Amino acid sequence: MAPHPLKTRFAPSPTGLLHLGNVRTALFNYLLARQAGGTFLLRLEDTDAMRGHEKYAAALQEDLRWIGLDWDEGPGIGGPHAPYAQSSRGEVYRRFFTGLEARGLAYPCFCSEHELAIARKTALASGRPPRYSGRCRELSAAEAQTRFAAGAPATLRFRVAEGETVAFEDKVRGAQRFATADIGDFVIRRSDGTPAFFFCNAIDDAVMGVTLVVRGEDHLSNTPRQILLLKALGLPVPDYAHIALVVGADGAPLSKRTGSKTVQELRAAGYLPQAIDNYLARLGHTYADNAFMDLDRLAAGFEVARLHHAPARFDESHLKHWQREAVQHATADGLWAWMAPEVDALVPPGARVAFIEAVRANLTVPADARAWARILFSDDLRVSHAAHAAIGAAGGGFFAAARRALETHGTDFKALAATVKQDTGLSGKALFQPLRAALTGELDGPEMVKLLPLIGIERARKRLLEWCENGEKSKE
């Protein structure tokens, strides 16, 4: 029998905006599905109706599309297992609850939160795992009905067999074994009637045909419970791959306090989706080729075997590296659309292509483009402290030679610099730094060969004339 085609899923709870850790999980699932020619499913785990999830559900779908992670099945797309929001799947869960109760595999539990808290503390104090004591396990149907009639709230617990072992092969972490004695009977339906997270999560994975569940290692303890449920219900059990979490510089799980950003924050700051894809695909995963790649190439080289076991440390400098790579690989039209809101009023229409190619290598975010557009196309030149020092050290004779060379060679920077070198005897930094400083106000930046034609002879002449013998601005 041919193996089932790979089907992965991303199943976020829409209770806030997507952060980098969430997006990495989505990306890994997307890449694995694409690599295998399989299906990538999106499902919304919105069973908590009190949290006002609708705006976040819309936001996360927009974020996923912007990042390039289009799903094959799910909200807005449809598919054979609709609906894809758990808040609309109550009837599915009720059917499975009823089946478990009818077979004696689930029972009502009337223990209060206070009683359970005391039992957990007692177990921990005795060095035992804080599993449920089984206090309501043997209640008769009549006793349960009496309590229901009195209005007592009850959860629904799954009955776990004693003395057994749940074993499975995790695709990342290897062989896993859990004793049922350490698990105990667990809640699958809350006292308000809503299903517990890992119940509906497991049911939906099975009935939607998910074959590989890729999720954070913090969910590992849920897996034996879900396997027990699925086997009891006669449902297929997917493979599992529990990936290492993303941590901040302090080694703690990545959070807003330790530098985590939402996709919306990164987008507003000017990050390109291709940069985020390339960075996250390598955050806890190794490629044989470390070149910048589009999503198709990222998918082709993505393998579960290359996922790391150790926590993945977030490093903003690495994200910025991939951002610069994305800028370098963007088309001229794409780069203009990215920077246009910042520079459209400054860059003359006829100079757009030349401007893009001149400054591309020095851009990380659109604000960088605005800074260079102001330098090149406005008369508001702000000279940095270091540039001012270089200008002063060169002296007025240097700039007199530069002015003469400009009149002879125009905006041909190579010819201008060669003439200044010949006239002053200076070379290297002593030659190029004062020229760059006087013409751009900075000591570093794009190639002057590309910048000087954009500055233009009139603006260049004015800038060179502004400096006199002692390096202060001319009063003429």
LOLOFI-873183 format. One record per residue (C-alpha): residue in three letters; y, x, z. Coordinates in pm, whole numbers, padded with zeros to 5 digits, always signed. Last residue first. Layout:
BEGIN
ALAYXZ;...
END
This chain:
BEGIN
GLU+08369+03105+00190;LYS+08257+03111+00554;SER+07933+03283+00463;LYS+07634+03214+00684;GLU+07540+03502+00911;GLY+07317+03786+00791;ASN+07569+04058+00872;GLU+07660+04140+00512;CYS+07686+03784+00375;TRP+07455+03487+00321;GLU+07552+03152+00171;LEU+07559+03291-00182;LEU+07178+03306-00190;ARG+07154+02939-00102;LYS+07414+02830-00360;ARG+07246+03028-00636;ALA+06908+02878-00549;ARG+07053+02524-00558;GLU+07205+02587-00900;ILE+06904+02774-01040;GLY+06649+02510-00951;ILE+06458+02452-00630;LEU+06168+02323-00842;PRO+06171+02634-01063;LEU+06178+02847-00744;LEU+05877+02680-00582;LYS+05599+02763-00827;VAL+05659+03139-00846;MET+05751+03121-00476;GLU+05388+03046-00398;PRO+05352+02785-00124;GLY+05455+02851+00235;ASP+05541+03113+00489;LEU+05863+03281+00607;GLU+06067+02960+00605;GLY+06428+02861+00525;THR+06327+02799+00162;LEU+06549+03021-00057;ALA+06686+03257+00208;ALA+06355+03294+00391;ARG+06151+03334+00072;LEU+06380+03613-00052;PRO+06394+03775+00293;GLN+06010+03766+00317;PHE+05941+03897-00032;LEU+06110+04236-00030;ALA+06053+04371+00321;LYS+05713+04198+00318;GLY+05595+04409+00025;SER+05858+04615-00154;LEU+06212+04752-00112;GLY+06376+05011-00338;THR+06689+04798-00350;ASP+06765+04772-00726;GLN+06407+04811-00852;LYS+06269+04572-00595;VAL+06543+04321-00670;THR+06453+04346-01041;ALA+06083+04293-00975;ALA+06160+03997-00747;LEU+06368+03824-01016;ALA+06104+03888-01285;LYS+05831+03739-01068;PHE+06055+03452-00961;ASP+06141+03331-01310;THR+06399+03073-01195;GLY+06692+03231-01380;HIS+06621+03587-01493;THR+06966+03741-01530;GLU+07175+03515-01306;LEU+06898+03520-01046;ALA+06879+03901-01059;ARG+07250+03926-00982;ARG+07213+03693-00685;ALA+06913+03886-00555;ALA+07104+04213-00575;ALA+07388+04059-00374;PHE+07122+03925-00138;PHE+06993+04274-00063;GLY+07341+04413-00022;GLY+07417+04146+00237;GLY+07157+04263+00484;ALA+06774+04242+00488;ALA+06749+04234+00869;GLY+06973+03928+00891;ILE+06759+03736+00643;ALA+06439+03829+00826;ALA+06589+03714+01158;HIS+06697+03381+01008;ALA+06345+03330+00873;ALA+06199+03386+01221;HIS+06442+03138+01377;SER+06372+02878+01111;VAL+06639+02791+00854;ARG+06706+02424+00793;LEU+06820+02359+00437;ASP+06989+02022+00390;ASP+07088+02053+00024;SER+06789+01848-00085;PHE+06519+01892-00349;LEU+06306+02189-00253;ILE+06335+02205+00125;ARG+06337+01825+00163;ALA+06033+01794-00062;TRP+05861+02063+00143;ALA+05912+01875+00470;ARG+05810+01544+00312;ALA+05489+01698+00183;ASP+05405+01819+00533;ALA+05468+01467+00666;PRO+05199+01348+00424;VAL+04930+01530+00626;THR+04749+01863+00576;LEU+04949+02014+00294;ASN+05003+02381+00211;ALA+04757+02411-00079;ARG+04905+02102-00248;VAL+05265+02237-00241;ALA+05314+02365-00596;GLU+05057+02142-00766;ILE+05210+01828-00620;PHE+05566+01940-00695;ALA+05484+02024-01056;VAL+05324+01681-01105;ARG+05616+01498-00944;ALA+05902+01688-01107;GLY+05997+01436-01376;PRO+06024+01154-01125;PRO+06268+01351-00905;VAL+06118+01411-00557;LEU+06331+01299-00264;ALA+06311+00918-00250;ASP+05937+00920-00326;VAL+05860+01178-00059;GLU+05715+01004+00248;PRO+05590+00680+00091;ALA+05463+00887-00205;MET+05230+01120-00011;TRP+04897+00940-00048;ALA+04982+00775-00382;TRP+05087+01119-00511;LEU+04761+01272-00392;GLY+04555+01009-00568;ASP+04750+01052-00891;ALA+04716+01431-00875;THR+04344+01397-00806;ALA+04217+01494-00462;HIS+04004+01806-00420;GLN+04266+02022-00250;VAL+04376+01736-00026;ALA+04014+01675+00076;GLU+03974+02043+00161;ARG+04287+02030+00375;GLN+04141+01729+00558;TRP+03812+01913+00595;HIS+03990+02193+00778;LYS+04188+01940+00984;LEU+03861+01787+01108;HIS+03741+02135+01199;SER+04061+02197+01398;GLU+04007+01866+01576;ASP+03681+01989+01725;PHE+03439+01725+01857;ARG+03132+01880+02017;ALA+02798+01739+01905;PRO+02554+01712+02195;ALA+02231+01914+02149;HIS+01933+01773+01958;HIS+02078+01836+01612;LEU+02002+01635+01300;ARG+01862+01845+01015;ALA+01519+01678+01021;VAL+01687+01340+00971;GLU+01808+01463+00633;PHE+02139+01439+00448;GLY+02167+01649+00132;ALA+02168+01370-00126;ALA+02385+01151+00096;LEU+02664+01409+00122;ARG+02639+01454-00255;ASP+02684+01081-00315;LEU+02959+01057-00053;ASP+03171+01326-00220;MET+03126+01686-00114;PHE+03330+01979+00017;ALA+03108+02286+00031;ASN+02892+02377+00331;ASP+02567+02376+00136;ALA+02243+02383+00338;TYR+02389+02101+00544;THR+02363+02076+00921;HIS+02398+01760+01133;GLY+02555+01704+01475;LEU+02908+01664+01340;ARG+02844+01772+00982;ALA+02850+01422+00828;LEU+03148+01352+01057;TYR+03362+01622+00895;ASN+03281+01543+00533;ASP+03327+01169+00583;ILE+03654+01212+00774;ALA+03795+01435+00501;GLN+03682+01194+00227;PRO+03860+00909+00408;LEU+04194+01095+00390;TYR+04390+01159+00709;GLY+04754+01054+00691;ALA+04836+00989+01056;ALA+04813+00613+00993;ARG+04459+00660+00861;LEU+04359+00862+01165;GLU+04502+00600+01399;GLN+04326+00319+01210;VAL+03996+00505+01224;THR+04038+00527+01600;LYS+04090+00865+01758;SER+03892+01047+02023;GLY+04085+01323+02194;THR+03941+01354+02543;ARG+04127+01058+02696;LYS+04043+00835+02399;SER+03677+00909+02465;LEU+03416+01162+02360;PRO+03133+01188+02609;ALA+03206+01471+02856;GLY+03155+01834+02754;ASP+03510+01928+02847;ALA+03607+01991+02483;GLY+03496+01639+02396;VAL+03146+01509+02339;VAL+02971+01333+02051;LEU+02631+01194+02149;ALA+02299+01326+02028;ILE+02112+01101+01786;HIS+01828+00866+01874;ALA+01607+00808+01570;TYR+01378+00506+01590;ASP+01116+00370+01354;PRO+01102-00007+01328;VAL+00856-00232+01515;PRO+00733-00531+01314;LEU+00716-00863+01502;GLY+00408-01001+01677;LEU+00622-01148+01956;ALA+00459-00939+02229;LYS+00481-00633+02003;LEU+00852-00693+01946;LEU+00926-00738+02315;LEU+00733-00430+02429;ILE+00904-00222+02158;GLN+01243-00348+02272;ARG+01174-00254+02633;PRO+01052+00090+02525;THR+01373+00137+02319;ASN+01634+00041+02578;SER+01602+00376+02760;LEU+01691+00558+02435;HIS+02018+00369+02392;ASP+02231+00654+02534;GLU+02070+00870+02264;GLY+02305+00713+02011;ARG+02170+00513+01720;VAL+01961+00536+01404;VAL+01720+00242+01375;LEU+01485+00285+01079;THR+01284+00007+00909;VAL+01528-00283+00938;GLY+01356-00591+00794;MET+01608-00850+00905;VAL+01349-01019+01129;ALA+01272-00695+01312;ASP+01623-00556+01356;ASP+01744-00902+01452;ILE+01486-00942+01726;ALA+01555-00594+01867;ASN+01932-00646+01893;CYS+01885-01002+02018;PHE+01683-00872+02313;PHE+01871-00543+02365;PHE+02199-00720+02423;ALA+02079-00991+02660;PRO+02078-01341+02516;THR+02338-01596+02630;GLY+02225-01889+02845;ASP+02482-01851+03123;SER+02211-01712+03355;ARG+02154-01426+03112;ARG+01857-01412+02876;ILE+01627-01112+02824;VAL+01630-00986+03182;PHE+01373-00719+03264;ASP+01033-00709+03435;GLY+00963-00353+03545;ILE+01041-00036+03357;ASP+00904+00239+03579;ALA+00559+00076+03609;THR+00567+00028+03232;ALA+00536+00405+03200;PHE+00747+00553+02920;ARG+00635+00811+02665;GLN+00841+00972+02387;ALA+00720+01217+02120;GLY+00997+01379+01914;ARG+01370+01372+01985;VAL+01503+01322+01634;LYS+01257+01093+01455;ASP+01140+00947+01788;GLU+00764+00916+01797;PHE+00656+00626+02015;ALA+00470+00564+02338;VAL+00488+00273+02581;THR+00242+00333+02863;GLU+00051+00072+03065;GLY-00022+00025+03434;GLU+00146-00311+03481;ALA+00228-00557+03203;VAL+00595-00643+03169;ARG+00694-01011+03204;PHE+01025-01069+03027;ARG+01286-01224+03254;LEU+01500-01532+03197;THR+01809-01566+03414;ALA+01856-01851+03655;PRO+02138-02056+03804;ALA+02044-02298+04087;GLY+02155-02655+04013;ALA+01924-02825+04266;ALA+01716-02960+03978;PHE+01673-02604+03851;ARG+01546-02500+04191;THR+01293-02783+04198;GLN+01183-02704+03845;ALA+01115-02342+03939;GLU+00903-02449+04236;ALA+00708-02694+04018;ALA+00646-02433+03748;SER+00508-02202+04013;LEU+00698-01891+04116;GLU+00480-01584+04066;ARG+00731-01352+03903;CYS+01031-01459+04114;ARG+01018-01156+04349;GLY+00900-00916+04080;SER+01067-00618+04249;TYR+01293-00538+03954;ARG+01311-00167+03881;PRO+01550+00074+04051;PRO+01328+00382+04010;ARG+01200+00502+04351;GLY+01350+00775+04567;SER+01364+00557+04876;ALA+01743+00537+04870;LEU+01721+00446+04501;ALA+01487+00157+04576;THR+01703+00026+04860;LYS+02018+00046+04649;ARG+01851-00145+04364;ALA+01721-00414+04603;ILE+02069-00461+04753;ALA+02219-00500+04406;LEU+01950-00750+04307;GLU+02024-00968+04610;HIS+02397-00963+04538;GLU+02344-01040+04169;SER+02144-01345+04274;CYS+01770-01381+04227;PHE+01676-01708+04052;CYS+01452-01557+03785;PRO+01301-01784+03522;TYR+00981-01662+03349;ALA+00880-01484+03028;LEU+00540-01388+02889;GLY+00375-01710+03004;ARG+00279-01803+02649;ALA+00517-02100+02635;GLU+00793-01889+02787;LEU+00762-01626+02515;GLY+00765-01885+02237;THR+01063-02067+02383;PHE+01266-01747+02404;PHE+01172-01668+02043;ARG+01294-02004+01916;ARG+01608-01982+02128;TYR+01692-01648+01968;VAL+01685-01786+01615;GLU+01883-02093+01722;GLY+02155-01874+01870;ARG+02216-01684+01547;SER+02584-01762+01490;SER+02718-01543+01774;GLN+02485-01273+01642;ALA+02696-01231+01330;TYR+02493-01160+01017;PRO+02405-01519+00926;ALA+02218-01456+00708;HIS+01880-01291+00657;PRO+01835-01309+00279;GLY+02173-01156+00197;GLY+02543-01215+00226;ILE+02819-00982+00114;GLY+03115-01094+00328;PRO+02925-01015+00644;GLY+02590-00840+00585;GLU+02381-00677+00317;ASP+02453-00387+00085;TRP+02720-00223+00300;ASP+03019-00030+00169;LEU+03085+00285+00370;GLY+03377+00431+00177;ILE+03604+00512+00472;TRP+03835+00231+00363;ARG+03541-00012+00345;LEU+03430+00079+00697;ASP+03784+00040+00834;GLU+03830-00302+00673;GLN+03500-00418+00820;LEU+03603-00280+01160;ALA+03934-00466+01147;ALA+03783-00804+01058;ALA+03534-00782+01345;TYR+03815-00663+01574;LYS+04025-00968+01495;GLU+03730-01201+01556;HIS+03605-01044+01881;GLY+03798-01248+02136;ARG+03613-01100+02435;MET+03482-01413+02601;ALA+03231-01493+02326;ASP+03002-01205+02423;THR+02734-01240+02154;ASP+02935-01044+01901;GLU+02677-00795+01774;LEU+02803-00790+01416;ARG+02549-00677+01157;LEU+02600-00440+00864;LEU+02300-00344+00652;PHE+02244-00030+00443;THR+01956-00066+00199;GLY+01736+00199+00040;GLY+01765+00454-00240;ALA+01637+00716+00005;GLN+01955+00925+00015;ARG+02167+00610+00009;ALA+01994+00465+00315;LEU+02014+00796+00501;LEU+02382+00835+00412;TYR+02473+00484+00533;ASN+02288+00521+00863;PHE+02454+00857+00930;LEU+02794+00714+00833;ALA+02764+00415+01066;THR+02670+00641+01357;ARG+02961+00873+01273;VAL+03196+00573+01258;ASN+03105+00470+01611;GLY+03171+00819+01747;LEU+03498+00846+01556;HIS+03640+00527+01702;LEU+03629+00175+01558;LEU+03879-00065+01713;GLY+03776-00287+02000;THR+03525-00551+02113;PRO+03349-00591+01779;SER+03003-00488+01903;PRO+02868-00265+01629;ALA+02539-00306+01445;PHE+02509-00044+01171;ARG+02180-00078+00986;THR+01912+00112+00805;LYS+01656-00004+00549;LEU+01417+00241+00390;PRO+01192+00097+00121;HIS+00859-00029+00259;PRO+00573+00209+00198;ALA+00341+00137-00096;MET+00000+00000+00000;
END
